Amino acid sequence: MSAYEALRPLFEPSAIAVVGVSRQGKQGAVFLQGLLDPGFRGEVYVVHPSATEIMGVRAYPSVRALPKRPDLAILVLPAEPAIEVVRECAEAGVPAVVLFTAGFNELGTPEGEERARRLLAAAGGRTRLVGPNCMGVYNAKLRIAMFPGMPSTPGPIGFVSQSGSLVQFVVRAANERGLGIGKAVSIGNQLDLTASDFLEYLSEDPETEVIAAYLEGLPDGRRFARVLRRAASRKRVVIWKAGRAQAGARAARSHTGQLAGAFAIWRGLAQQAGVALVRDLEELVDTLAVADAVRGLGPLGRRLAIVTGPGGPAVSASDACEESGLELATLGEGTTAELRRLVAAAGTSVRNPIDVGMVLEGAAEVYGRALELALSDPGVDAALVIGGDRREPGRFAEMLQETRARFRKPVLYATSFPLASGDHGPELQRAGVATAPSGERLLRAYGRLLGTLTPR
């Protein structure tokens, strides 16, 4: 059975049981609400030894008493009772269990290790375990959320996270930028299913085109390296590696019980596999914005053209281009000749950066023609646009979308300068124009994807 088929019941369940929600809906309520609020497209059951109904959902005394075998059980129980319910799930043929429960190998104590062994024995290889110490799965299309109020906007990005809360932050931050995270999983201690399993699943998932991960440590480093190389050969992969410094490594050990590993090893692995490494949430979302926009465009090139009106930001972006391991493209003579016909002689430049000057009327047409000339040049691999049209921001946004659709080259657009074209960032991102608040951030993200910029 393929990795994709093996984990489909977990990511695409038709029925979910939540075990351990209190009568008052306090303990475990977040998981049940995460199914009810968005309107999970399946059946929801609650398991409670004595209640008949919790939060409007009928309750059953045990997993065996459920009218239908669930594909997924979410356990919100103390460690010892959780072990017994896992055994019951395995006997009932439940394919997957999510354990919010903590108190296992992350404790780093003999008692915690012994509990972890008993938990695996209870699952018996028949039921796969996510966690312990995790928040489970997110599927926007099926309206499965870890927290109430999470967006339900499907998209081509899959996310694997060792932090449950971080899934919520990343999904929200991405959604605000016009990016859709379709599937995500919080993996916790990785006692049974590991980051390698989920990376393998997402690499085979036809709905996922870009893979992101937040990782602190791994229990199966050699296997992960093999799986990562295979995944990166199929799809773009972006990894946020935490625990790089000593203090972070200690925190990672306390958080999930995983050894962080030397960051130099991660850098080498990322470079060998062609994976982008990032250091924080901002870098992750910026890099995903570029990865999302270049889907289907094939290998990326280093030669960038900058089309701008404001001069200072273009100079700063030129610095960022070089510092990111990229290069300002040398424009062909034919391109510069056409640009001379387009822009005024004074206060402009037909070299790269292409400075169209202060355009008071028809900015969309002037910028659009300059961008078209740049992208038509065989010496240009991608273009960054800085500026906009205050009078007709919608027309400027349309120009960017139309130009991106005509050329099979990446188009990057800085959205936060005073001359930028209104609040069209999410719309542009969905149309394949990579957006971020500044040109520098876009160029650094592009360099990470290309492999010319890696964190130290």
C-alpha positions as CSV (number, residue, x, y, z in Angstrom):
1,M,0.0,0.0,0.0
2,S,1.3,3.5,-0.9
3,A,2.0,6.1,1.8
4,Y,-0.8,8.1,0.3
5,E,-3.4,5.3,0.6
6,A,-2.2,4.3,4.0
7,L,-2.8,7.7,5.5
8,R,-5.9,8.7,3.6
9,P,-8.3,7.7,6.4
10,L,-6.4,10.1,8.7
11,F,-6.5,13.1,6.4
12,E,-9.9,12.3,4.7
13,P,-12.0,10.6,7.3
14,S,-15.7,10.0,6.8
15,A,-16.4,9.7,10.5
16,I,-14.5,11.1,13.6
17,A,-14.9,10.2,17.2
18,V,-13.8,12.6,20.0
19,V,-13.0,10.7,23.2
20,G,-12.7,12.5,26.5
21,V,-14.7,15.7,26.1
22,S,-16.2,16.6,29.5
23,R,-19.9,17.0,30.1
24,Q,-19.5,20.8,30.4
25,G,-17.6,20.8,27.1
26,K,-14.4,22.3,28.8
27,Q,-11.9,19.5,28.5
28,G,-11.4,18.6,24.8
29,A,-14.0,21.2,23.6
30,V,-11.5,22.8,21.2
31,F,-11.3,19.6,19.1
32,L,-15.1,19.1,19.0
33,Q,-15.6,22.8,18.2
34,G,-13.0,22.5,15.5
35,L,-15.3,20.0,13.7
36,L,-18.6,21.7,14.5
37,D,-17.7,25.3,13.7
38,P,-16.5,24.9,10.1
39,G,-19.1,22.1,9.5
40,F,-17.1,18.9,9.0
41,R,-18.3,17.1,5.9
42,G,-18.7,13.8,7.7
43,E,-20.1,12.2,10.9
44,V,-19.0,13.3,14.4
45,Y,-19.3,11.2,17.5
46,V,-18.6,11.8,21.1
47,V,-17.5,9.0,23.5
48,H,-18.3,9.5,27.2
49,P,-18.9,6.8,29.8
50,S,-22.2,8.3,31.1
51,A,-23.3,11.4,29.1
52,T,-25.9,11.1,26.4
53,E,-25.1,14.4,24.7
54,I,-22.3,16.9,24.7
55,M,-22.4,20.2,22.9
56,G,-25.3,19.0,20.9
57,V,-23.7,15.8,19.7
58,R,-24.9,12.4,20.8
59,A,-22.5,10.6,23.1
60,Y,-21.8,6.9,23.3
61,P,-20.3,5.0,26.2
62,S,-17.4,3.4,24.3
63,V,-15.8,3.2,20.8
64,R,-17.3,-0.3,20.4
65,A,-20.8,1.2,21.0
66,L,-20.5,3.7,18.0
67,P,-23.0,3.0,15.2
68,K,-20.2,3.3,12.6
69,R,-16.5,2.5,12.9
70,P,-14.7,5.9,12.8
71,D,-11.7,6.5,10.5
72,L,-10.2,8.7,13.1
73,A,-10.4,9.0,16.9
74,I,-9.2,12.1,18.8
75,L,-8.2,11.3,22.4
76,V,-8.4,14.0,25.0
77,L,-7.6,11.8,28.0
78,P,-4.9,11.3,30.7
79,A,-2.1,9.0,29.7
80,E,-3.2,5.8,31.3
81,P,-6.9,5.8,30.2
82,A,-5.6,6.8,26.7
83,I,-3.6,3.6,26.5
84,E,-6.7,1.6,27.1
85,V,-8.8,3.5,24.6
86,V,-6.1,3.0,22.0
87,R,-6.3,-0.7,22.6
88,E,-10.1,-0.5,22.1
89,C,-9.6,1.4,18.9
90,A,-7.2,-1.2,17.6
91,E,-9.6,-4.0,18.4
92,A,-12.4,-2.1,16.7
93,G,-10.3,-1.6,13.6
94,V,-10.1,2.2,13.8
95,P,-7.3,3.2,11.3
96,A,-5.9,6.2,13.1
97,V,-5.8,7.9,16.5
98,V,-4.7,11.4,17.4
99,L,-3.4,11.8,20.9
100,F,-3.6,15.2,22.5
101,T,-2.5,13.4,25.6
102,A,1.0,14.1,27.0
103,G,3.0,12.2,29.6
104,F,4.9,9.8,27.4
105,N,8.4,9.9,25.9
106,E,8.6,13.7,25.9
107,L,9.1,13.5,29.7
108,G,12.5,12.0,29.2
109,T,11.9,9.7,32.3
110,P,11.8,5.9,32.6
111,E,8.1,6.2,33.5
112,G,7.3,8.1,30.3
113,E,9.4,5.7,28.2
114,E,7.6,2.7,29.7
115,R,4.2,4.3,29.0
116,A,5.2,5.0,25.4
117,R,6.1,1.3,25.0
118,R,2.7,0.2,26.4
119,L,1.0,2.7,24.1
120,L,2.6,1.3,21.0
121,A,1.8,-2.3,22.2
122,A,-1.8,-1.3,22.6
123,A,-2.0,0.0,19.0
124,G,-0.4,-3.3,17.9
125,G,0.5,-1.9,14.5
126,R,-3.2,-2.0,13.5
127,T,-4.0,1.6,14.5
128,R,-1.6,4.3,13.5
129,L,-0.9,7.0,16.2
130,V,-0.4,10.7,15.6
131,G,1.4,12.3,18.6
132,P,1.3,11.9,21.5
133,N,1.3,15.6,22.6
134,C,-0.2,16.9,19.4
135,M,-3.3,18.7,17.9
136,G,-4.0,16.3,15.0
137,V,-5.0,17.1,11.4
138,Y,-6.5,20.0,9.4
139,N,-8.3,19.5,6.1
140,A,-9.7,22.7,4.6
141,K,-11.8,21.0,2.0
142,L,-13.4,18.6,4.4
143,R,-13.7,21.4,7.1
144,I,-11.6,19.6,9.7
145,A,-9.8,22.1,12.0
146,M,-7.7,21.9,15.1
147,F,-9.1,25.1,16.6
148,P,-12.4,26.9,16.2
149,G,-12.3,29.8,13.7
150,M,-9.6,28.5,11.4
151,P,-10.0,29.4,7.7
152,S,-11.5,26.7,5.5
153,T,-9.9,27.8,2.2
154,P,-8.5,24.9,0.3
155,G,-5.2,25.2,-1.4
156,P,-2.2,23.4,-2.8
157,I,0.1,23.7,0.2
158,G,0.5,20.9,2.7
159,F,2.1,21.6,6.2
160,V,3.7,19.2,8.7
161,S,4.3,20.8,12.1
162,Q,5.8,19.6,15.4
163,S,3.9,22.4,17.0
164,G,0.1,22.3,17.1
165,S,-0.5,26.0,17.9
166,L,1.9,26.9,15.0
167,V,-0.4,25.2,12.5
168,Q,-3.1,27.7,13.4
169,F,-0.7,30.7,13.1
170,V,0.7,29.5,9.7
171,V,-2.8,28.7,8.2
172,R,-4.1,32.2,9.3
173,A,-0.9,34.0,8.1
174,A,-1.0,32.2,4.8
175,N,-4.7,32.8,4.3
176,E,-4.3,36.6,4.8
177,R,-1.7,36.6,2.0
178,G,-4.0,34.7,-0.5
179,L,-2.3,31.4,0.1
180,G,-4.3,28.2,0.7
181,I,-3.1,25.5,3.0
182,G,-5.2,22.5,2.1
183,K,-3.9,19.9,4.6
184,A,-1.8,20.1,7.8
185,V,-0.9,17.9,10.6
186,S,0.5,18.4,14.1
187,I,2.9,15.5,14.8
188,G,4.0,16.0,18.4
189,N,6.3,13.3,19.8
190,Q,6.3,11.2,16.6
191,L,6.1,8.0,18.7
192,D,4.6,6.0,15.8
193,L,3.9,8.2,12.7
194,T,6.9,10.5,12.0
195,A,7.6,13.6,9.9
196,S,8.9,11.1,7.3
197,D,5.6,9.4,7.0
198,F,3.7,12.7,6.5
199,L,6.3,14.0,4.1
200,E,5.9,10.9,2.1
201,Y,2.1,11.2,2.1
202,L,2.1,14.8,1.0
203,S,4.6,14.0,-1.8
204,E,2.2,11.5,-3.2
205,D,-1.0,13.5,-2.5
206,P,-2.4,14.8,-5.8
207,E,-4.0,17.8,-4.1
208,T,-0.7,19.0,-2.6
209,E,1.8,20.8,-4.8
210,V,4.0,22.6,-2.3
211,I,5.1,21.1,1.0
212,A,6.1,23.0,4.2
213,A,7.3,21.8,7.5
214,Y,8.1,23.1,11.0
215,L,10.5,20.7,12.7
216,E,12.4,20.6,15.9
217,G,13.9,17.1,15.8
218,L,13.6,13.7,14.2
219,P,13.6,10.1,15.5
220,D,14.5,8.6,12.1
221,G,17.1,10.9,10.5
222,R,18.4,8.5,7.8
223,R,14.9,7.7,6.6
224,F,13.9,11.3,6.7
225,A,16.9,12.2,4.4
226,R,15.8,9.6,1.8
227,V,12.2,10.7,1.9
228,L,13.1,14.4,1.8
229,R,15.2,13.9,-1.4
230,R,12.4,12.0,-3.0
231,A,9.7,14.5,-2.0
232,A,11.9,17.5,-3.2
233,S,12.3,15.8,-6.6
234,R,8.6,15.9,-7.1
235,K,7.5,19.1,-5.3
236,R,8.9,22.3,-3.8
237,V,9.7,21.8,-0.1
238,V,10.2,24.5,2.5
239,I,11.4,23.6,6.0
240,W,11.4,25.8,9.1
241,K,14.1,24.2,11.3
242,A,13.8,25.3,14.9
243,G,16.3,24.4,17.7
244,R,19.2,25.8,15.7
245,A,20.9,27.5,18.7
246,Q,21.6,25.9,22.1
247,A,18.7,27.5,23.8
248,G,16.3,26.5,21.1
249,A,17.6,22.9,21.1
250,R,17.0,22.7,24.9
251,A,13.4,24.1,24.4
252,A,12.8,21.6,21.6
253,R,13.8,18.7,23.9
254,S,11.4,20.0,26.5
255,H,8.6,20.6,24.0
256,T,8.5,17.3,22.1
257,G,11.3,15.2,23.5
258,Q,13.2,15.3,20.2
259,L,16.9,15.9,19.8
260,A,17.3,18.9,17.5
261,G,20.5,17.8,15.7
262,A,23.4,20.0,14.4
263,F,22.0,22.7,12.1
264,A,25.0,22.3,9.8
265,I,23.7,18.8,9.0
266,W,20.3,20.3,8.2
267,R,21.9,22.9,5.9
268,G,23.8,20.2,4.0
269,L,20.8,18.0,3.7
270,A,18.7,20.9,2.4
271,Q,21.3,21.9,-0.2
272,Q,21.7,18.3,-1.4
273,A,17.9,17.8,-1.7
274,G,17.1,21.2,-3.2
275,V,15.0,22.2,-0.2
276,A,14.5,25.8,1.0
277,L,15.4,26.4,4.7
278,V,13.8,29.3,6.7
279,R,14.2,30.6,10.2
280,D,10.8,32.1,11.2
281,L,7.2,32.5,10.4
282,E,7.8,35.6,8.2
283,E,10.4,33.8,6.1
284,L,8.2,30.7,5.9
285,V,5.2,32.6,4.5
286,D,7.3,34.7,2.1
287,T,8.9,31.6,0.7
288,L,5.6,29.8,0.4
289,A,4.3,32.8,-1.5
290,V,7.0,32.5,-4.1
291,A,6.8,28.7,-4.2
292,D,3.0,28.9,-4.7
293,A,3.4,31.5,-7.5
294,V,6.0,29.5,-9.5
295,R,4.1,26.2,-9.5
296,G,4.4,24.5,-12.9
297,L,7.1,26.9,-14.1
298,G,9.9,24.4,-14.0
299,P,13.5,25.3,-12.8
300,L,14.1,28.8,-11.6
301,G,16.9,31.0,-12.9
302,R,19.1,33.5,-11.1
303,R,18.8,36.5,-13.5
304,L,16.3,39.1,-12.2
305,A,15.0,42.3,-13.8
306,I,13.6,45.0,-11.5
307,V,10.9,47.3,-12.9
308,T,10.4,50.3,-10.7
309,G,9.2,53.9,-10.3
310,P,10.7,54.8,-6.9
311,G,14.5,54.8,-7.1
312,G,15.5,54.2,-3.5
313,P,13.6,50.9,-3.0
314,A,15.1,49.6,-6.3
315,V,18.6,50.3,-5.0
316,S,17.9,48.4,-1.8
317,A,16.4,45.6,-3.8
318,S,19.5,45.4,-6.0
319,D,21.6,44.9,-2.8
320,A,19.2,42.1,-1.7
321,C,19.4,40.5,-5.1
322,E,23.2,40.1,-4.8
323,E,23.1,39.2,-1.1
324,S,20.6,36.4,-1.9
325,G,23.0,34.9,-4.5
326,L,21.0,36.2,-7.4
327,E,22.1,38.6,-10.2
328,L,20.7,41.6,-11.9
329,A,20.1,40.5,-15.5
330,T,22.0,42.2,-18.3
331,L,19.3,43.4,-20.8
332,G,19.8,42.9,-24.5
333,E,20.3,45.8,-26.8
334,G,16.9,45.3,-28.4
335,T,15.3,45.5,-25.0
336,T,17.1,48.7,-24.0
337,A,16.2,50.3,-27.3
338,E,12.5,49.6,-26.9
339,L,12.7,50.9,-23.3
340,R,14.2,54.2,-24.5
341,R,11.1,54.7,-26.7
342,L,8.9,54.0,-23.7
343,V,10.3,56.1,-20.9
344,A,11.2,59.8,-20.6
345,A,14.9,60.7,-21.1
346,A,15.3,62.4,-17.8
347,G,15.0,60.9,-14.4
348,T,14.7,57.3,-15.7
349,S,16.9,54.4,-16.5
350,V,16.7,51.7,-19.2
351,R,19.4,49.6,-17.6
352,N,18.5,47.1,-14.8
353,P,16.8,48.2,-12.5
354,I,14.5,49.6,-15.1
355,D,13.3,52.9,-13.7
356,V,10.2,54.2,-15.5
357,G,10.2,57.4,-13.4
358,M,7.2,59.1,-11.8
359,V,4.2,58.1,-14.0
360,L,1.3,60.4,-13.3
361,E,-1.1,59.0,-16.0
362,G,-1.4,55.5,-17.4
363,A,1.0,53.8,-15.0
364,A,-0.4,50.4,-15.7
365,E,0.4,50.8,-19.4
366,V,3.9,52.1,-18.8
367,Y,4.8,49.5,-16.2
368,G,3.1,46.8,-18.1
369,R,5.1,47.5,-21.3
370,A,8.3,47.7,-19.4
371,L,7.6,44.4,-17.6
372,E,6.6,42.8,-20.9
373,L,9.9,43.9,-22.5
374,A,11.9,42.6,-19.5
375,L,10.2,39.2,-19.5
376,S,10.6,38.9,-23.3
377,D,14.4,39.3,-22.9
378,P,16.0,35.8,-23.1
379,G,18.6,37.0,-20.5
380,V,15.9,37.5,-17.9
381,D,14.6,34.6,-15.8
382,A,12.2,36.5,-13.5
383,A,11.0,40.1,-12.7
384,L,10.4,42.1,-9.6
385,V,7.9,45.1,-9.8
386,I,8.1,48.0,-7.3
387,G,5.5,50.7,-7.6
388,G,1.9,51.0,-8.7
389,D,-0.9,53.4,-9.7
390,R,-2.7,55.3,-7.0
391,R,-5.4,56.5,-9.3
392,E,-6.2,53.1,-10.8
393,P,-4.9,50.4,-8.5
394,G,-7.3,47.8,-9.8
395,R,-6.1,48.3,-13.4
396,F,-2.5,48.0,-12.3
397,A,-3.3,44.7,-10.5
398,E,-5.1,43.5,-13.7
399,M,-2.0,44.3,-15.7
400,L,0.2,42.2,-13.4
401,Q,-2.1,39.3,-13.6
402,E,-2.4,39.5,-17.4
403,T,1.3,39.8,-17.9
404,R,2.0,36.9,-15.5
405,A,-0.5,34.8,-17.5
406,R,1.2,35.5,-20.8
407,F,4.8,34.7,-19.7
408,R,6.0,31.5,-18.2
409,K,8.4,33.4,-15.9
410,P,8.0,34.3,-12.2
411,V,6.6,37.8,-11.5
412,L,7.2,39.2,-7.9
413,Y,5.4,42.3,-6.6
414,A,6.2,44.4,-3.6
415,T,2.9,45.4,-2.0
416,S,3.7,47.8,0.8
417,F,5.2,50.9,-0.8
418,P,3.1,54.1,-0.8
419,L,2.7,53.8,-4.6
420,A,1.7,50.1,-4.5
421,S,-1.6,49.2,-6.0
422,G,-4.1,49.1,-3.2
423,D,-5.0,46.0,-1.2
424,H,-4.8,43.6,-4.1
425,G,-2.1,41.3,-2.6
426,P,-4.2,38.2,-2.0
427,E,-5.9,38.6,-5.4
428,L,-2.5,38.8,-7.1
429,Q,-1.1,35.9,-5.2
430,R,-4.0,33.7,-6.2
431,A,-3.4,34.7,-9.8
432,G,0.2,33.5,-9.7
433,V,2.0,36.8,-8.8
434,A,4.2,36.3,-5.8
435,T,3.6,39.1,-3.2
436,A,5.3,40.3,-0.1
437,P,5.5,43.7,1.7
438,S,8.9,44.5,0.2
439,G,11.1,43.6,-2.7
440,E,13.9,42.6,-0.4
441,R,11.8,39.9,1.2
442,L,10.6,38.6,-2.1
443,L,14.2,38.3,-3.4
444,R,15.4,36.5,-0.3
445,A,12.5,34.1,-0.6
446,Y,13.3,33.5,-4.3
447,G,16.9,32.9,-3.3
448,R,15.9,30.4,-0.7
449,L,13.9,28.4,-3.3
450,L,16.7,28.6,-5.8
451,G,19.2,27.4,-3.2
452,T,21.4,30.4,-3.4
453,L,20.5,31.7,0.1
454,T,20.5,29.5,3.2
455,P,20.4,30.6,6.9
456,R,23.5,30.4,9.0
